[in-house]
Amino acid sequence: MKLIDNTILITGGATGIGLALAKRFSSEGNKVIICGRSETALRQAKDSVPALVTHVCDVADAVSRCALVQWLKTHHPTLNVLINNAGIQAHRDFTTDPATDSLDQEVAINFTAPIHLIADLLPTLRLQAQAYVINVSSGLAFSPMADVPVYCATKAAIHSFTLSLRHQLKTTGIRVIEIAPPIVDTGLGGGARSEGTVNHMMVTPDDFAKETLEQLADGKDEVLIGVSTKTRELGEAMFERMNSLG
């Protein structure tokens, strides 16, 4: 992937790995647009990187998503990179409380919203000489943590969808790339992320972003970092080990 002179949209780009990627891409000379649900978080991100372009959007809401797409067409018609990064993670214990009140939101943000956004933005991406759809899955797509089952399932679904989309678009000018982060030290899960991942095999957002751009520059279609390399290789063979961590 070329790392300069792109116009990039990063969903969930105001915090965590989204912001880390935004900083790296911006420093390489790209126009970087970040969107998210929190106007405050977006403002803070822009304060830290003034070159960022921000837009408030809830990608899981059809009206908000449609408004984003129209705004991009009008104000940023050269958009050639979509990074579907927005995601949420919730504990669900089906022996006590599966917390089904937030189930649909988790599935929508992590899985169906990226698919809708890809479909909506494909006409714009097709106009560009080089374009990229980059879906952020997770090392947990290949070997899940049992205490965040829906999160892991949505990431496995994004992995599967990305393989199919890459196949369908292989004769076009749009490359489809998957980034499978390891456990990154961010606020994912609101401080209550999977117990098995806390302080285990964790990398910093900056280190994650640095290695991600290095692998993208090397032309990787599947970016695997840290423990994600092992979960991708061993898959469910790691399940018992990962879910027995203290």
C-alpha positions as CSV (number, residue, x, y, z in Angstrom):
1,M,0.0,0.0,0.0
2,K,1.3,3.5,-0.8
3,L,1.5,5.5,2.5
4,I,1.4,9.0,1.1
5,D,-1.0,11.3,-0.6
6,N,-4.1,9.4,0.4
7,T,-7.4,10.7,1.7
8,I,-8.3,8.4,4.6
9,L,-11.4,7.9,6.7
10,I,-10.9,6.1,10.0
11,T,-14.0,5.2,11.9
12,G,-13.6,5.3,15.7
13,G,-10.6,7.4,15.0
14,A,-10.7,9.7,18.1
15,T,-9.3,7.3,20.6
16,G,-7.3,4.1,20.9
17,I,-5.8,2.4,17.9
18,G,-7.9,4.5,15.6
19,L,-6.2,7.7,16.9
20,A,-2.8,6.0,16.8
21,L,-3.3,5.1,13.2
22,A,-4.6,8.6,12.4
23,K,-1.4,10.2,13.9
24,R,0.9,7.9,11.9
25,F,-0.9,8.3,8.6
26,S,-1.1,12.1,9.1
27,S,2.6,12.3,9.8
28,E,3.3,10.5,6.5
29,G,1.6,13.3,4.5
30,N,-2.0,12.0,4.1
31,K,-5.3,13.8,4.6
32,V,-6.9,11.9,7.5
33,I,-10.5,12.2,8.4
34,I,-11.7,10.7,11.7
35,C,-15.3,10.1,12.8
36,G,-16.9,9.0,16.0
37,R,-19.8,9.4,18.3
38,S,-18.2,11.8,20.8
39,E,-17.7,15.4,19.7
40,T,-15.6,15.9,22.8
41,A,-13.2,13.1,21.9
42,L,-13.0,14.3,18.3
43,R,-12.1,17.8,19.5
44,Q,-9.4,16.4,21.8
45,A,-8.0,14.3,19.0
46,K,-7.8,17.4,16.7
47,D,-6.1,19.4,19.5
48,S,-3.4,16.7,19.6
49,V,-3.1,16.6,15.8
50,P,-4.4,19.8,14.2
51,A,-4.2,18.4,10.7
52,L,-7.0,15.9,11.3
53,V,-10.4,16.5,9.8
54,T,-13.2,15.4,12.2
55,H,-16.8,14.5,11.7
56,V,-19.4,13.4,14.3
57,C,-21.0,10.1,13.2
58,D,-22.6,7.0,14.7
59,V,-21.8,4.5,12.1
60,A,-24.4,2.1,13.5
61,D,-27.1,4.6,12.8
62,A,-28.4,4.6,9.2
63,V,-29.3,8.3,9.2
64,S,-26.0,9.4,10.7
65,R,-24.0,7.1,8.4
66,C,-25.9,8.4,5.3
67,A,-25.1,12.0,6.3
68,L,-21.4,11.1,6.6
69,V,-21.4,9.5,3.2
70,Q,-23.0,12.6,1.6
71,W,-20.6,14.9,3.4
72,L,-17.6,12.9,2.1
73,K,-18.9,13.0,-1.4
74,T,-19.3,16.8,-1.3
75,H,-16.2,17.8,0.7
76,H,-13.8,14.9,0.2
77,P,-14.4,13.4,-3.2
78,T,-10.8,12.1,-3.4
79,L,-11.4,9.6,-0.5
80,N,-9.5,6.5,-1.4
81,V,-9.0,4.7,1.9
82,L,-11.7,3.4,4.3
83,I,-10.5,2.0,7.6
84,N,-13.3,0.3,9.5
85,N,-11.9,0.5,13.0
86,A,-14.9,1.5,15.3
87,G,-15.7,-1.3,17.7
88,I,-17.0,-2.0,21.2
89,Q,-16.5,-4.9,23.6
90,A,-18.9,-6.2,26.3
91,H,-18.7,-9.0,28.8
92,R,-21.5,-11.5,28.5
93,D,-22.0,-14.4,30.9
94,F,-24.7,-16.7,29.6
95,T,-24.8,-18.5,33.0
96,T,-25.9,-15.3,34.8
97,D,-26.6,-12.2,32.7
98,P,-25.9,-12.1,28.9
99,A,-26.7,-8.4,28.9
100,T,-28.8,-8.7,25.8
101,D,-29.9,-5.1,26.0
102,S,-26.6,-4.1,24.4
103,L,-26.3,-7.1,22.1
104,D,-27.7,-5.5,18.9
105,Q,-25.5,-2.4,19.3
106,E,-22.3,-4.5,19.7
107,V,-23.2,-6.5,16.5
108,A,-24.1,-3.4,14.6
109,I,-21.0,-1.3,15.4
110,N,-18.6,-4.2,15.0
111,F,-20.1,-6.0,12.0
112,T,-23.1,-4.7,10.1
113,A,-22.1,-1.0,10.1
114,P,-18.7,-1.6,8.4
115,I,-20.5,-3.6,5.7
116,H,-23.1,-0.8,5.1
117,L,-20.3,1.8,5.0
118,I,-18.3,-0.2,2.5
119,A,-21.4,-0.6,0.2
120,D,-22.2,3.1,0.5
121,L,-18.6,4.3,-0.3
122,L,-17.7,1.8,-3.1
123,P,-19.0,4.2,-5.8
124,T,-16.5,6.9,-4.5
125,L,-13.7,4.4,-4.1
126,R,-14.2,3.1,-7.6
127,L,-13.5,6.6,-8.9
128,Q,-9.9,6.6,-7.5
129,A,-6.8,5.3,-9.3
130,Q,-5.9,3.3,-6.2
131,A,-8.3,2.6,-3.4
132,Y,-8.2,0.5,-0.2
133,V,-10.8,-1.0,2.1
134,I,-9.1,-1.9,5.4
135,N,-11.1,-3.8,8.0
136,V,-9.9,-4.1,11.6
137,S,-10.6,-7.5,13.0
138,S,-8.7,-8.9,16.0
139,G,-6.4,-11.7,17.0
140,L,-9.5,-12.9,18.9
141,A,-11.2,-13.6,15.6
142,F,-9.2,-16.8,15.3
143,S,-9.1,-17.9,19.0
144,P,-11.8,-16.2,21.1
145,M,-11.9,-15.1,24.8
146,A,-14.9,-16.7,26.2
147,D,-15.9,-13.8,28.5
148,V,-16.4,-11.5,25.5
149,P,-18.1,-14.0,23.1
150,V,-20.1,-11.6,20.9
151,Y,-17.1,-9.3,20.4
152,C,-15.0,-12.3,19.3
153,A,-17.8,-13.6,17.0
154,T,-18.2,-10.2,15.3
155,K,-14.5,-10.1,14.7
156,A,-14.5,-13.6,13.2
157,A,-17.4,-12.5,11.0
158,I,-15.4,-9.5,9.8
159,H,-12.5,-11.8,9.0
160,S,-14.7,-14.0,6.9
161,F,-16.4,-11.1,5.2
162,T,-13.1,-9.6,4.3
163,L,-11.9,-12.7,2.6
164,S,-15.1,-12.8,0.5
165,L,-14.9,-9.1,-0.3
166,R,-11.3,-9.4,-1.4
167,H,-12.3,-12.1,-3.7
168,Q,-15.2,-10.2,-5.2
169,L,-13.1,-7.0,-5.8
170,K,-9.9,-8.7,-7.0
171,T,-10.4,-7.5,-10.6
172,T,-11.1,-3.9,-9.5
173,G,-8.7,-1.1,-8.4
174,I,-9.8,-1.6,-4.8
175,R,-7.5,-3.6,-2.5
176,V,-9.1,-5.2,0.5
177,I,-6.8,-5.5,3.6
178,E,-7.4,-6.9,7.1
179,I,-5.6,-5.7,10.2
180,A,-5.8,-8.1,13.1
181,P,-4.5,-6.3,16.2
182,P,-3.2,-8.1,19.2
183,I,-4.2,-6.9,22.7
184,V,-3.5,-3.2,22.6
185,D,-3.4,-1.0,25.7
186,T,-6.5,1.1,25.1
187,G,-9.8,1.9,26.7
188,L,-11.6,-0.8,24.7
189,G,-14.3,-2.4,26.9
190,G,-14.6,0.7,29.1
191,G,-12.0,-0.6,31.5
192,A,-13.8,-3.9,31.8
193,R,-12.2,-5.8,28.8
194,S,-11.7,-9.5,28.7
195,E,-10.2,-10.6,32.0
196,G,-7.9,-13.0,30.1
197,T,-6.3,-10.3,28.1
198,V,-5.6,-7.7,30.8
199,N,-1.8,-7.1,31.1
200,H,-1.1,-10.2,29.0
201,M,0.7,-9.9,25.7
202,M,-0.3,-6.2,25.4
203,V,1.3,-3.7,23.1
204,T,1.0,0.1,23.1
205,P,-1.1,1.9,20.5
206,D,2.0,3.7,19.1
207,D,3.9,0.4,18.7
208,F,0.8,-1.2,17.1
209,A,0.4,1.7,14.6
210,K,4.1,1.8,13.7
211,E,4.3,-1.9,12.9
212,T,0.9,-1.8,11.1
213,L,2.2,0.9,8.7
214,E,5.4,-1.1,8.1
215,Q,3.4,-4.1,7.1
216,L,1.1,-2.1,4.9
217,A,4.1,-0.6,3.2
218,D,5.4,-4.1,2.6
219,G,2.1,-4.9,0.7
220,K,0.6,-7.2,3.2
221,D,-3.1,-8.1,2.7
222,E,-3.3,-9.5,6.2
223,V,-1.6,-7.5,8.9
224,L,-0.8,-9.7,11.9
225,I,0.9,-8.2,14.9
226,G,2.1,-9.7,18.2
227,V,0.0,-12.6,19.6
228,S,-2.3,-12.3,16.5
229,T,0.3,-14.1,14.5
230,K,0.0,-17.1,16.9
231,T,-3.8,-17.0,17.1
232,R,-4.0,-16.9,13.3
233,E,-1.6,-19.8,13.0
234,L,-3.0,-22.0,15.8
235,G,-6.6,-20.9,15.9
236,E,-8.8,-22.9,18.2
237,A,-5.8,-24.9,19.4
238,M,-5.0,-21.8,21.6
239,F,-8.5,-21.6,23.0
240,E,-8.0,-23.6,26.3
241,R,-4.7,-21.9,27.0
242,M,-6.0,-18.4,26.4
243,N,-9.1,-19.0,28.5
244,S,-7.2,-20.5,31.4
245,L,-5.0,-17.4,31.9
246,G,-4.9,-16.0,35.4
